[in-house]
Amino acid sequence: MKLRGPLLNWFVAGTLVWLFRALFSTLRIRWHEADPTTNPYRGLGPAVIYSVWHDAMIYSIFAGRHRRTVALVSKHDDGSLLAACLRRLGIGLVRGSSSRSAAGALREMIKLPADRNIVLTPDGPRGPEHKTKPGMTLLAARTGRGVVASGFAATRAWQISGRWTSLQIPLPFSTVYFLTGSPMTVPPDASRDELDVLESQIQTEMDRLTDRAVQMARAG
Protein backbone atom coordinates (compact mmCIF):
# COMPACT_ATOMS: atom_id res chain seq x y z
CA MET A 1 0.00 0.00 0.00
CA LYS A 2 1.35 3.40 -0.95
CA LEU A 3 0.90 6.24 1.48
CA ARG A 4 -0.22 9.45 -0.13
CA GLY A 5 -0.69 12.95 1.18
CA PRO A 6 1.61 15.09 3.32
CA LEU A 7 -0.65 14.96 6.39
CA LEU A 8 -0.78 11.16 6.42
CA ASN A 9 2.96 10.95 5.82
CA TRP A 10 3.57 13.41 8.66
CA PHE A 11 1.48 11.33 11.09
CA VAL A 12 2.92 7.95 10.10
CA ALA A 13 6.47 9.36 10.07
CA GLY A 14 6.07 10.65 13.62
CA THR A 15 4.86 7.25 14.79
CA LEU A 16 7.69 5.40 13.06
CA VAL A 17 10.35 7.75 14.41
CA TRP A 18 9.05 7.28 17.94
CA LEU A 19 8.97 3.48 17.58
CA PHE A 20 12.48 3.25 16.11
CA ARG A 21 13.93 5.56 18.74
CA ALA A 22 12.39 3.34 21.40
CA LEU A 23 13.80 0.25 19.68
CA PHE A 24 17.30 1.67 19.34
CA SER A 25 17.33 2.71 23.00
CA THR A 26 17.42 -1.02 23.81
CA LEU A 27 20.36 -1.82 21.51
CA ARG A 28 24.09 -1.98 22.09
CA ILE A 29 26.01 -0.19 19.34
CA ARG A 30 29.58 -1.30 18.70
CA TRP A 31 31.59 1.20 16.65
CA HIS A 32 34.58 0.13 14.60
CA GLU A 33 35.96 3.12 12.70
CA ALA A 34 39.07 3.32 10.59
CA ASP A 35 39.00 7.09 11.25
CA PRO A 36 37.08 8.35 14.33
CA THR A 37 36.60 11.79 12.74
CA THR A 38 34.25 10.23 10.17
CA ASN A 39 31.60 9.27 12.75
CA PRO A 40 28.46 11.10 11.49
CA TYR A 41 27.01 11.48 14.98
CA ARG A 42 29.97 13.32 16.50
CA GLY A 43 30.21 16.16 14.01
CA LEU A 44 34.00 16.01 13.85
CA GLY A 45 36.39 16.29 10.93
CA PRO A 46 35.79 17.39 7.35
CA ALA A 47 32.54 16.61 5.58
CA VAL A 48 32.36 13.31 3.68
CA ILE A 49 30.02 11.20 1.57
CA TYR A 50 28.69 8.15 3.40
CA SER A 51 27.92 5.07 1.34
CA VAL A 52 25.21 2.90 2.96
CA TRP A 53 23.52 -0.12 1.43
CA HIS A 54 19.79 0.34 1.04
CA ASP A 55 18.90 -2.62 3.28
CA ALA A 56 21.02 -1.17 6.14
CA MET A 57 19.61 2.36 6.12
CA ILE A 58 17.59 1.90 9.33
CA TYR A 59 20.84 1.33 11.21
CA SER A 60 22.44 4.47 9.83
CA ILE A 61 19.36 6.63 10.44
CA PHE A 62 18.79 5.73 14.09
CA ALA A 63 22.21 4.67 15.42
CA GLY A 64 22.83 8.20 16.73
CA ARG A 65 21.86 11.84 16.44
CA HIS A 66 22.85 13.33 13.10
CA ARG A 67 24.48 16.73 13.39
CA ARG A 68 25.10 17.94 9.84
CA THR A 69 23.69 15.28 7.56
CA VAL A 70 21.96 15.58 4.19
CA ALA A 71 20.48 12.49 2.53
CA LEU A 72 19.57 11.78 -1.07
CA VAL A 73 16.02 10.38 -1.15
CA SER A 74 14.21 9.02 -4.19
CA LYS A 75 11.40 11.02 -5.78
CA HIS A 76 9.44 7.80 -6.18
CA ASP A 77 6.26 7.48 -4.12
CA ASP A 78 7.89 5.17 -1.57
CA GLY A 79 10.49 7.86 -0.86
CA SER A 80 7.94 10.34 0.50
CA LEU A 81 7.46 8.54 3.81
CA LEU A 82 11.22 8.17 4.27
CA ALA A 83 11.64 11.88 3.54
CA ALA A 84 9.05 12.74 6.19
CA CYS A 85 10.89 10.59 8.76
CA LEU A 86 14.23 12.20 7.98
CA ARG A 87 12.79 15.70 8.29
CA ARG A 88 11.55 14.84 11.78
CA LEU A 89 15.08 13.76 12.68
CA GLY A 90 16.61 17.02 11.47
CA ILE A 91 18.26 15.44 8.44
CA GLY A 92 18.41 17.60 5.32
CA LEU A 93 17.04 16.29 2.05
CA VAL A 94 17.86 16.29 -1.62
CA ARG A 95 15.18 14.56 -3.70
CA GLY A 96 16.28 12.60 -6.74
CA SER A 97 17.89 9.33 -7.77
CA SER A 98 20.05 7.64 -10.34
CA SER A 99 16.99 7.06 -12.49
CA ARG A 100 14.89 10.20 -11.91
CA SER A 101 16.06 13.83 -11.67
CA ALA A 102 19.64 12.63 -11.35
CA ALA A 103 21.26 15.69 -12.92
CA GLY A 104 19.25 18.12 -10.81
CA ALA A 105 19.98 16.21 -7.61
CA LEU A 106 23.69 16.16 -8.42
CA ARG A 107 23.74 19.93 -8.96
CA GLU A 108 21.89 20.48 -5.69
CA MET A 109 24.32 18.32 -3.73
CA ILE A 110 27.32 20.06 -5.29
CA LYS A 111 25.91 23.37 -3.99
CA LEU A 112 25.46 22.15 -0.40
CA PRO A 113 27.45 23.96 2.33
CA ALA A 114 30.96 22.56 2.62
CA ASP A 115 30.40 21.30 6.19
CA ARG A 116 27.47 19.00 5.32
CA ASN A 117 27.89 15.23 5.25
CA ILE A 118 26.03 13.52 2.42
CA VAL A 119 24.48 10.05 2.74
CA LEU A 120 23.85 7.97 -0.38
CA THR A 121 22.46 4.46 -0.89
CA PRO A 122 24.41 3.53 -4.03
CA ASP A 123 22.25 0.47 -4.79
CA GLY A 124 18.94 2.37 -4.61
CA PRO A 125 16.21 2.99 -5.49
CA ARG A 126 15.74 -0.03 -7.78
CA GLY A 127 18.80 -2.22 -7.29
CA PRO A 128 20.41 -4.51 -7.94
CA GLU A 129 21.07 -5.11 -4.26
CA HIS A 130 24.57 -4.30 -2.99
CA LYS A 131 25.77 -3.04 -6.37
CA THR A 132 27.06 0.52 -6.66
CA LYS A 133 25.95 2.79 -9.49
CA PRO A 134 27.84 5.63 -11.20
CA GLY A 135 27.46 9.02 -9.60
CA MET A 136 29.04 8.84 -6.17
CA THR A 137 32.58 9.20 -7.45
CA LEU A 138 31.56 12.12 -9.68
CA LEU A 139 29.96 13.85 -6.69
CA ALA A 140 33.13 13.26 -4.66
CA ALA A 141 35.27 14.73 -7.43
CA ARG A 142 33.06 17.82 -7.76
CA THR A 143 32.77 18.53 -4.02
CA GLY A 144 36.16 17.42 -2.69
CA ARG A 145 34.50 15.14 -0.11
CA GLY A 146 35.99 11.74 0.58
CA VAL A 147 33.80 8.65 0.27
CA VAL A 148 33.38 6.62 3.47
CA ALA A 149 32.18 3.05 2.97
CA SER A 150 30.18 1.36 5.72
CA GLY A 151 28.98 -2.00 6.93
CA PHE A 152 26.22 -2.85 9.41
CA ALA A 153 24.89 -6.02 10.99
CA ALA A 154 22.93 -7.02 14.08
CA THR A 155 23.18 -10.15 16.18
CA ARG A 156 19.43 -10.61 15.67
CA ALA A 157 17.30 -8.83 13.09
CA TRP A 158 14.09 -8.99 11.10
CA GLN A 159 14.42 -9.20 7.33
CA ILE A 160 11.53 -7.43 5.60
CA SER A 161 11.45 -8.40 1.92
CA GLY A 162 10.82 -5.75 -0.72
CA ARG A 163 10.63 -5.65 -4.50
CA TRP A 164 14.38 -5.83 -5.06
CA THR A 165 15.98 -5.85 -1.62
CA SER A 166 15.20 -6.56 2.01
CA LEU A 167 15.18 -4.11 4.91
CA GLN A 168 17.03 -5.05 8.08
CA ILE A 169 15.49 -4.08 11.41
CA PRO A 170 17.40 -5.10 14.56
CA LEU A 171 15.48 -7.00 17.20
CA PRO A 172 15.17 -5.42 20.66
CA PHE A 173 18.18 -5.86 22.98
CA SER A 174 20.44 -7.07 20.17
CA THR A 175 23.92 -5.75 19.38
CA VAL A 176 24.58 -3.73 16.24
CA TYR A 177 28.03 -3.57 14.64
CA PHE A 178 28.75 -0.33 12.77
CA LEU A 179 31.91 -0.33 10.66
CA THR A 180 33.30 2.53 8.58
CA GLY A 181 36.39 2.72 6.40
CA SER A 182 38.88 5.50 5.77
CA PRO A 183 37.77 8.30 3.42
CA MET A 184 38.55 7.54 -0.22
CA THR A 185 39.38 10.74 -2.09
CA VAL A 186 38.67 11.42 -5.75
CA PRO A 187 40.85 13.86 -7.72
CA PRO A 188 38.80 16.79 -9.12
CA ASP A 189 40.24 16.17 -12.58
CA ALA A 190 39.72 12.39 -12.55
CA SER A 191 39.00 10.83 -15.94
CA ARG A 192 36.06 8.53 -16.59
CA ASP A 193 38.37 5.52 -16.42
CA GLU A 194 39.76 6.71 -13.09
CA LEU A 195 36.24 7.20 -11.73
CA ASP A 196 35.36 3.65 -12.79
CA VAL A 197 38.40 2.29 -10.93
CA LEU A 198 37.49 4.24 -7.79
CA GLU A 199 33.89 3.05 -8.01
CA SER A 200 35.17 -0.53 -8.11
CA GLN A 201 37.26 0.18 -5.02
CA ILE A 202 34.19 1.54 -3.21
CA GLN A 203 32.27 -1.61 -4.12
CA THR A 204 35.08 -3.78 -2.78
CA GLU A 205 35.29 -1.81 0.49
CA MET A 206 31.50 -1.89 0.97
CA ASP A 207 31.53 -5.67 0.49
CA ARG A 208 34.47 -6.09 2.87
CA LEU A 209 32.96 -4.02 5.68
CA THR A 210 29.52 -5.61 5.31
CA ASP A 211 31.00 -9.12 5.40
CA ARG A 212 33.11 -8.19 8.42
CA ALA A 213 30.09 -6.75 10.26
CA VAL A 214 28.11 -9.93 9.58
CA GLN A 215 30.99 -12.08 10.87
CA MET A 216 31.22 -10.00 14.05
CA ALA A 217 27.46 -10.23 14.59
CA ARG A 218 27.51 -14.01 14.16
CA ALA A 219 30.37 -14.28 16.65
CA GLY A 220 28.54 -11.72 18.86
SVG drawing of the C-alpha trace seen along z (x, -y; Angstrom):
<svg xmlns="http://www.w3.org/2000/svg" viewBox="-3 -26 46 43">
<polyline fill="none" stroke="black" stroke-width="0.4" points="0.0,0.0 1.4,-3.4 0.9,-6.2 -0.2,-9.5 -0.7,-13.0 1.6,-15.1 -0.7,-15.0 -0.8,-11.2 3.0,-10.9 3.6,-13.4 1.5,-11.3 2.9,-7.9 6.5,-9.4 6.1,-10.6 4.9,-7.2 7.7,-5.4 10.4,-7.7 9.0,-7.3 9.0,-3.5 12.5,-3.2 13.9,-5.6 12.4,-3.3 13.8,-0.3 17.3,-1.7 17.3,-2.7 17.4,1.0 20.4,1.8 24.1,2.0 26.0,0.2 29.6,1.3 31.6,-1.2 34.6,-0.1 36.0,-3.1 39.1,-3.3 39.0,-7.1 37.1,-8.4 36.6,-11.8 34.2,-10.2 31.6,-9.3 28.5,-11.1 27.0,-11.5 30.0,-13.3 30.2,-16.2 34.0,-16.0 36.4,-16.3 35.8,-17.4 32.5,-16.6 32.4,-13.3 30.0,-11.2 28.7,-8.1 27.9,-5.1 25.2,-2.9 23.5,0.1 19.8,-0.3 18.9,2.6 21.0,1.2 19.6,-2.4 17.6,-1.9 20.8,-1.3 22.4,-4.5 19.4,-6.6 18.8,-5.7 22.2,-4.7 22.8,-8.2 21.9,-11.8 22.8,-13.3 24.5,-16.7 25.1,-17.9 23.7,-15.3 22.0,-15.6 20.5,-12.5 19.6,-11.8 16.0,-10.4 14.2,-9.0 11.4,-11.0 9.4,-7.8 6.3,-7.5 7.9,-5.2 10.5,-7.9 7.9,-10.3 7.5,-8.5 11.2,-8.2 11.6,-11.9 9.0,-12.7 10.9,-10.6 14.2,-12.2 12.8,-15.7 11.6,-14.8 15.1,-13.8 16.6,-17.0 18.3,-15.4 18.4,-17.6 17.0,-16.3 17.9,-16.3 15.2,-14.6 16.3,-12.6 17.9,-9.3 20.1,-7.6 17.0,-7.1 14.9,-10.2 16.1,-13.8 19.6,-12.6 21.3,-15.7 19.2,-18.1 20.0,-16.2 23.7,-16.2 23.7,-19.9 21.9,-20.5 24.3,-18.3 27.3,-20.1 25.9,-23.4 25.5,-22.2 27.5,-24.0 31.0,-22.6 30.4,-21.3 27.5,-19.0 27.9,-15.2 26.0,-13.5 24.5,-10.0 23.8,-8.0 22.5,-4.5 24.4,-3.5 22.3,-0.5 18.9,-2.4 16.2,-3.0 15.7,0.0 18.8,2.2 20.4,4.5 21.1,5.1 24.6,4.3 25.8,3.0 27.1,-0.5 26.0,-2.8 27.8,-5.6 27.5,-9.0 29.0,-8.8 32.6,-9.2 31.6,-12.1 30.0,-13.9 33.1,-13.3 35.3,-14.7 33.1,-17.8 32.8,-18.5 36.2,-17.4 34.5,-15.1 36.0,-11.7 33.8,-8.7 33.4,-6.6 32.2,-3.0 30.2,-1.4 29.0,2.0 26.2,2.8 24.9,6.0 22.9,7.0 23.2,10.1 19.4,10.6 17.3,8.8 14.1,9.0 14.4,9.2 11.5,7.4 11.5,8.4 10.8,5.8 10.6,5.7 14.4,5.8 16.0,5.9 15.2,6.6 15.2,4.1 17.0,5.1 15.5,4.1 17.4,5.1 15.5,7.0 15.2,5.4 18.2,5.9 20.4,7.1 23.9,5.8 24.6,3.7 28.0,3.6 28.7,0.3 31.9,0.3 33.3,-2.5 36.4,-2.7 38.9,-5.5 37.8,-8.3 38.6,-7.5 39.4,-10.7 38.7,-11.4 40.9,-13.9 38.8,-16.8 40.2,-16.2 39.7,-12.4 39.0,-10.8 36.1,-8.5 38.4,-5.5 39.8,-6.7 36.2,-7.2 35.4,-3.6 38.4,-2.3 37.5,-4.2 33.9,-3.0 35.2,0.5 37.3,-0.2 34.2,-1.5 32.3,1.6 35.1,3.8 35.3,1.8 31.5,1.9 31.5,5.7 34.5,6.1 33.0,4.0 29.5,5.6 31.0,9.1 33.1,8.2 30.1,6.8 28.1,9.9 31.0,12.1 31.2,10.0 27.5,10.2 27.5,14.0 30.4,14.3 28.5,11.7"/>
</svg>
